Amino acid sequence: MAKIALIPGDGAGIEVAASAKAAVKKLTPHHELVEFDYGADRYLKTGVGLPPGQLEEFRNDYDAILFGAVGDPRVKDNAHAREILLGLRFGLDLYVNFRPCKLLDDKLSPLKGKGKKEIDFVVFRENTEGMYNAIGGVFKKGTPDEVAVAEEINTRKGVERIIRAAFEYAKKQGKKRVAMADKSNAIGAHELWGRTFKEVAKGYEGITAKHYYVDAIAMQLVMKPEDFDVIVTTNLFGDILTDLGAALTGGMGVAPSASLNPESTPLFEPVHGSAPDIAGKGLVNPVAMLLTTALMFRELGDEKQAVALEGAIEAAVQAGKTTRDLGGALSTQAVTEDILSRT
Ligand SMILES: NC(=O)c1ccc[n+]([C@@H]2O[C@H](COP(=O)([O-])OP(=O)(O)OC[C@H]3O[C@@H](n4cnc5c(N)ncnc54)[C@H](O)[C@@H]3O)[C@@H](O)[C@H]2O)c1
């Protein structure tokens, strides 16, 4: 039995969390699910995003965190979202942001002549360093001499562990190609990425390691997505490339992710945000969250349930039992029920 923390969050997050809860209850009823109300409402009442001690509790007493989404226009600068989400990712040192980009049905492909066979890769995005460290600031703000500085952090340890995670995954899954994307032709510090990539690759015979500049890989992902199995990259570039990956597979409604560290409590979250434009109307696609739930099942050792859920999702999408974003007419709840009825 695993102990799972469920944090629905805000808006669309709350709706898709209900879908995930239904999937856990049906497919893995042996797990304990504990719900937490962290999000905008609680923040507006208490001024606290993630209370003191909560990280430690998640780290010590929980096997997984299942997260909806956070974001609310009522909270200035989305301060609560940063505190909760970045607090979890950084606080639990979840250095792997794992994002599968797999087309579920040929008809969802935005690329001419590219279907399920061609669009199937995963991205390992570095998740704890890079540009997302709040080191920097604005000097002489509002004056003609204004200067804005943002520093990028790349540590040997951080770069090596994400690259190694990508190769380990390739080895376990029998994938033959690992690509790494940086911008070392313009950002000197990225030389560390290339050097580390080469060194780590030596330990993985039979896997082709190929270096790309990030602009080139962005183009190649659209022209020849079939060239890619596993991609490893920096935090910022991963953020951008995975949205491209989401677009290749049907959009935000179908993009799952996991933030991992083998020595910490993993966090599972759909890529999308709280989608205020459609939240609360039954229009939110639960597929991203259900694929995310399948990733969690797999990580918890429930491989059979993961395969069953992924198969059911694919079947439902292929049968056109979808929400509006994928061309269907069903509600969030109706899609969830259809998918679960196929498991
Ligand atoms: N992980 C997170 O919690 C997370 C991620 C991204 C954005 N956000 C926050 O969410 C809020 C909204 O941000 P945004 O609009 O830039 O991004 P978003 O992902 O919420 O929405 C982008 C677009 O995708 C659509 N969309 C998103 N999820 C969908 C789903 N499941 N089904 C169908 N359509 C879906 C939305 O309707 C919108 O048009 C902001 O406050 C932002 O900071 C949170």
The ligand as an SDF file (V2000), in Angstrom:
LIG
                    3D

 44 48  0  0  0  0  0  0  0  0999 V2000
    1.6880   23.4170  -13.1470 N   0  0  0  0  0  0  0  0  0  0  0  0
    0.8920   24.4340  -12.9010 C   0  0  0  0  0  0  0  0  0  0  0  0
    0.2100   24.4630  -11.9030 O   0  0  0  0  0  0  0  0  0  0  0  0
    0.7910   25.5360  -13.9080 C   0  0  0  0  0  0  0  0  0  0  0  0
    1.3220   25.3850  -15.1950 C   0  0  0  0  0  0  0  0  0  0  0  0
    1.1080   26.4200  -16.1280 C   0  0  0  0  0  0  0  0  0  0  0  0
    0.4160   27.5490  -15.7590 C   0  0  0  0  0  0  0  0  0  0  0  0
   -0.0490   27.6510  -14.4750 N   0  0  0  0  0  0  0  0  0  0  0  0
   -0.8940   28.7940  -14.0470 C   0  0  0  0  0  0  0  0  0  0  0  0
   -2.1970   28.5810  -14.5780 O   0  0  0  0  0  0  0  0  0  0  0  0
   -2.8150   29.8410  -14.8970 C   0  0  0  0  0  0  0  0  0  0  0  0
   -3.2400   29.8580  -16.3500 C   0  0  0  0  0  0  0  0  0  0  0  0
   -2.0730   29.7940  -17.1580 O   0  0  0  0  0  0  0  0  0  0  0  0
   -2.0840   29.6500  -18.7360 P   0  0  0  0  0  0  0  0  0  0  0  0
   -3.4190   30.0800  -19.2670 O   0  0  0  0  0  0  0  0  0  0  0  0
   -0.8650   30.2800  -19.2530 O   0  0  0  0  0  0  0  0  0  0  0  0
   -1.8720   28.0740  -18.9650 O   0  0  0  0  0  0  0  0  0  0  0  0
   -2.9500   26.8980  -18.9510 P   0  0  0  0  0  0  0  0  0  0  0  0
   -2.2020   25.6370  -19.1590 O   0  0  0  0  0  0  0  0  0  0  0  0
   -3.7760   26.9720  -17.7430 O   0  0  0  0  0  0  0  0  0  0  0  0
   -3.8790   27.1750  -20.2280 O   0  0  0  0  0  0  0  0  0  0  0  0
   -3.3460   27.3850  -21.5310 C   0  0  0  0  0  0  0  0  0  0  0  0
   -4.4320   27.0710  -22.5870 C   0  0  0  0  0  0  0  0  0  0  0  0
   -4.6120   25.6460  -22.6200 O   0  0  0  0  0  0  0  0  0  0  0  0
   -5.9450   25.3180  -22.3220 C   0  0  0  0  0  0  0  0  0  0  0  0
   -5.9310   24.1450  -21.4400 N   0  0  0  0  0  0  0  0  0  0  0  0
   -5.1400   23.9680  -20.3700 C   0  0  0  0  0  0  0  0  0  0  0  0
   -5.4030   22.7950  -19.7800 N   0  0  0  0  0  0  0  0  0  0  0  0
   -6.3860   22.2350  -20.4960 C   0  0  0  0  0  0  0  0  0  0  0  0
   -7.1070   21.0160  -20.3730 C   0  0  0  0  0  0  0  0  0  0  0  0
   -6.8480   20.1170  -19.4070 N   0  0  0  0  0  0  0  0  0  0  0  0
   -8.0660   20.7560  -21.2760 N   0  0  0  0  0  0  0  0  0  0  0  0
   -8.3180   21.6090  -22.2790 C   0  0  0  0  0  0  0  0  0  0  0  0
   -7.6940   22.7750  -22.4480 N   0  0  0  0  0  0  0  0  0  0  0  0
   -6.7260   23.0860  -21.5560 C   0  0  0  0  0  0  0  0  0  0  0  0
   -6.5250   26.5300  -21.6000 C   0  0  0  0  0  0  0  0  0  0  0  0
   -7.9200   26.5910  -21.7630 O   0  0  0  0  0  0  0  0  0  0  0  0
   -5.7770   27.6780  -22.2310 C   0  0  0  0  0  0  0  0  0  0  0  0
   -6.4220   28.0820  -23.4070 O   0  0  0  0  0  0  0  0  0  0  0  0
   -1.7730   30.9120  -14.5740 C   0  0  0  0  0  0  0  0  0  0  0  0
   -2.0510   31.3920  -13.2850 O   0  0  0  0  0  0  0  0  0  0  0  0
   -0.4590   30.1540  -14.5870 C   0  0  0  0  0  0  0  0  0  0  0  0
    0.5250   30.7300  -13.7750 O   0  0  0  0  0  0  0  0  0  0  0  0
    0.1070   26.6780  -13.5590 C   0  0  0  0  0  0  0  0  0  0  0  0
  1  2  1  0
  2  3  2  0
  2  4  1  0
  4  5  1  0
  4 44  2  0
  5  6  2  0
  6  7  1  0
  7  8  2  0
  8  9  1  0
  8 44  1  0
  9 10  1  0
  9 42  1  0
 10 11  1  0
 11 12  1  0
 11 40  1  0
 12 13  1  0
 13 14  1  0
 14 15  2  0
 14 16  1  0
 14 17  1  0
 17 18  1  0
 18 19  2  0
 18 20  1  0
 18 21  1  0
 21 22  1  0
 22 23  1  0
 23 24  1  0
 23 38  1  0
 24 25  1  0
 25 26  1  0
 25 36  1  0
 26 27  1  0
 26 35  1  0
 27 28  2  0
 28 29  1  0
 29 30  1  0
 29 35  2  0
 30 31  1  0
 30 32  2  0
 32 33  1  0
 33 34  2  0
 34 35  1  0
 36 37  1  0
 36 38  1  0
 38 39  1  0
 40 41  1  0
 40 42  1  0
 42 43  1  0
M  CHG  2   8   1  16  -1
M  END
$$$$
